[in-house]
Amino acid sequence: MAVTLNQLSSFLAVAREGSVSAAAEKLYVTQPSISAAVSALSKELGVDLTERVGRGVGLTAAGEAFRPYAADVLGLIEQGRQAAREAADLSTRSLRIVAVATAAEYVVPPLLQAFAHKHPEIKLTLEVANRANLFDRVLEHEVDVAIAGRPPEDDRVAGKAFLKNEIALITATNDPLVGTKAVRPEDLADRVWLQREPGSGTRQMVNEFFGGHDLRPQTLTLGSNGAIKQAVKLGLGVSLQSRMAVEQELSTGQLAELHVKGGLPDRQWYALHSATVPPRPAVELFLEFAFSPAARSAFDHREVIS
């Protein structure tokens, strides 16, 4: 009995969703069909791929080892199917992009606007995901390109930096430290630091900053850049943010900036894609465009909105 595509897709759905019921709902099939497919796949491979974890289902060590191979098989087939369609009819070209929240708000829109003007025949879609989920979307071949910060140490993800992501430490305009030439990190140890939710790349950067300066301040978690900016305006704390996300408020005096002795983290925006699947022509066009002078011009002339 050979491994089937249905078995692979059912297995990956269970791996992603953490339960048979959620996987069945995701694939619009019955729970027994999911269970049967995963059971048949385990029998074909000669090892148990899943196990009961509380009320849900998790992967065994064998399942974790098999997962990337299953994803690559389905990814190759889907990419091949789409490549064939696009070769036969250029009007079917498409590009699926996922971006972390900050990039989706401030980086990707001008990039897509300029790219769409140059390639109107390519259908574009943009999704938002936190850093933790974004790389899974790439590895599962559910998207073509991801826009995020520092990529994971994983040979299955390829890409490079295409834009500097300057970081700013923002505070309320009436902060007594505003105007100080260089604030020492330890002078901010008693401040409340506002940060994003777990899984966010910005939160990871903030935690690395704390660790690098041996800071253990009080923190407050908020779920969006907008919420953090409003909280900072009200004097609830300070926050590290991408300058792109706060330049409007800084330029109009709604927020103030603190300059830190020793500087702030160096960050870049990366265009990432799967290294295990050959990029389709539409994907190659976008990756080439992201590093082109036209893309740079789009960022330089973008409208800054709050």
N, C-alpha and C positions, 0 to 999 in steps of 0.2 A: 504493500500500500504506500503510495507516494504522498509526500507533504503537499497540501493544497493551499491555495491563496486564502481560502476561507479560514483555514486553521490558523494561518499566520496573522490575519487581520483580527480574528477573535482573540488570539493570545495577546496581541499588542493592545487591544482595547481593554482587556482585563488588567494588563500591566499599567496602563495609563489611568484608568478609572478606579482601580482598587476594589472592584466588586463585579460579580457576574451580572447583577441587575443593572448597574450603571453602564456596563459594556453593552448589554443587550439594548438598552435605551439609546445609546450612542449610535449603534449600527442598525437600529430599527428591525431587530429580530427578536426571537423569543429567548428566554433564559436557558431553557434546555438545549437549544441549538448552540449557544455559546459554550455551555459546559461540555457538550458532546465534542465540539471541535477542539477545545483545549485538551480534553482527555485523549482524543485520537492522536493529537500532535505529540503529547507526552509518550504515548504508547509507541508511536513511530520512532521517536528519538531514544526510547529506552530509559528515560529518566523523568522524574516528576518535575514539572516546570513551575507549578504553583502550590501554595499551601495556605491553609486557613490562618488568618491573623486577626484575632478578635472577631468582629462581625464582618470583616472584609476578607479579601484575598490578596496575598502578596506573592512575590516571586521567590522561589528557592534560589540557592546559589547557581544551580544549573540554568534556571530561568533567566537570571540576571546575565549570565554569560551568553545565553542564546539570543537575548533581546536585540542587540545591535545588528546581528546577522539577519534576523527576521525583518527588521526595519529597512535594512539595505536592500533586501530582495524586493520588498513591496515598493520601496522608493525607486529602484531601477526600473521596475515595470511601469509604474505610474509616470515617471519622467520620460521613459521611452514612448509610452502611449501619447503623452502630450507633445513630445518632439515630432512624432509621426504626423499628428494632426496639424501642427504648426507648419511643417514642411509642405503638407498638401494644401493648406489654406492659411496664408499669412494673417488673415483677419481673426484667427483663433489664438493668436499669440497672447500670452498672459504672464503676469509677474505677481507673485504673492510675497508680500513683505511683512515682517513682524518687527516691531521696535519696542524698546523700553519706553516708559511713559514720557520721560523728558525728551528723548529723541523724537517720539511720535508727535509731540506738541511743537517743538522748535527746530528740529533738524530736517525731518523727512518731508514736511509739506513744501518748502521751497525747492527741495530736490526733485520731488515728484512733479511739481508744476513745470519745472524746466525740462524734465525728461519727457513728460507727456506732450509738451509743445514740439519736441523734436521727434517723438515716436508716437503719434496719436493712434496708431494701429494696435498698440499693445494695451491690453486691459489690465489695469492696476488695482490691487486690493491691499489695504493696510490694516493690520491688526496690532493690538497693544498687549504686551505681556511683561511681567516682571522678569528680572534676569534669570531667576531659577527656572522658570517655565520656558523662556525664550530659547535656550539652547536645546531643550528637549524637542521643541518644535522643529528645529533645524535637523537634529539627529533622527527624528522620526519622519523627515522629508514631508512635513505638512506645510512648509513654506519654502520659498526659493532663496530669499535673502533675509538676513537679520541685521538690524542696525542697533548696536549696543556699545558698551564700553569694553574694557579689556576682555579678550576672549578666554575661554577655558583652556587648560592645558590638555587638549584632546586632539589627537592627530586626525580625527574624523571631521573637525571643523577647520575650514580654511578662510583666509581673509586678511586684510591689512587695514591700517588706520588711513582715513581719508580726510579727517578734519580735527583740528585741535579743540578740545573740550576744556576751556579755562574754568577754573573753580573760584567762586567768591564766597567769603564768609559774610553773611548778611545779618544785620541787627536793626533795631528800631532807631529812628532818626535822633531820638533824645538820649541814646546810650552815652554815658559819660566817657567812654573810651573812643568815641568817634573823633577823628582828627589826630589820634595818637599815631606817630610815625610807624611804629612797629610794636604790636601787642605780643607779649610772650604767651605761648600756649598755656602755661601754667596759670596765667592771670585769668583764664577762662574756665578754670576747673570748677568754680562754684556756680557757673551759669547753667541754666537749663538748655539742653541742646535738642532741637526739634529735628526729627529724622523720619524717613519713610518706613513703610512696613517691611517685615522680614521677607527676604527674597529680592529686595530692591538693590540694584547696583549702587545707588547713592548711599543707602544704608551701609553696605559693605565698605564703601570708601570712608564713611564717617568712622566706622569701627576700627578700620586700619589706622586712621588718623589718631584716634584715642590711644591705640596700642603703641604707636610710634612715639607718643609724647607722654606715655604713662598717665593718661587721664582716665578718671572714673566718675564722670559727672552724672548728674541727674538727666534723664532723657524723657522725651515725650514723643510718642509715635503718632504720626498723622498720615492719612492715606493718599495725599496728593500734593503736588507742588503748590497748587493754589491755596490749599489749606495751610501749608507751612508758611507761605508768604503772608497770609492774613494774620496768622498767629504772631509772626515776627513783628509785623506792623504794630500790633497791640502790646508789644513788649513782653511776650510770654517766653522768649528765649532767642537763641542765635541758631544759625543753621549754615551748613555747607551746601551750596547749590551750584549747578552749572550756570555760568554767567549768562548763557543764552536765555535761561529761564527767568532771570531777574533783571536784565539790562534795562527793560522799560521802567521798572520801579526805581532803579538806581538813578537813571537819567532824569526822572521827574521828581526826585526827592521824596518818594514814598517810602523808600528803604535806604539804609546807610550801609557802608561797607567797612569792615575792619581789616587792616593789613597785618598779617601775622609774621612775626620774626621767623626767618628760616623758610618762609614761603608755604604755599599750599600744595596739595598733591598735583602731579602732572597727569593729565588724562587726555585720551584721544577717543574719537568716535571711529568705530570699525564697521566695515561692510563685510559680513560673514556669510558663508554658504557651506553646504556639505562638501567634504573632500572625497567622499566615497561615490558620488554620482556626478557624471560629467555635466557641467552647466549647459542648459539649452541656450540657443542663440539669443533669446530675449533676456536671459539672465546675464549672459556675457555683455550684451549691450548696456545693461544697467550698471554693471560693475565697472566697465570702461568709462561710462559717463560720470560715475561718482568721483573719479580721479581726474576729470578733465577740467580745463579752464572754464568751460561753460557752467559746470557745477559750482566752481569757486565764485563765479560771478553771481550765481543765483543766491548764494549765502550772503555775499557782500551787499546785495540790493534787496534783500528780503524786507518785508514789512514787519516791524516789531510791534507785537500786540501784547496786551496784558491778559 
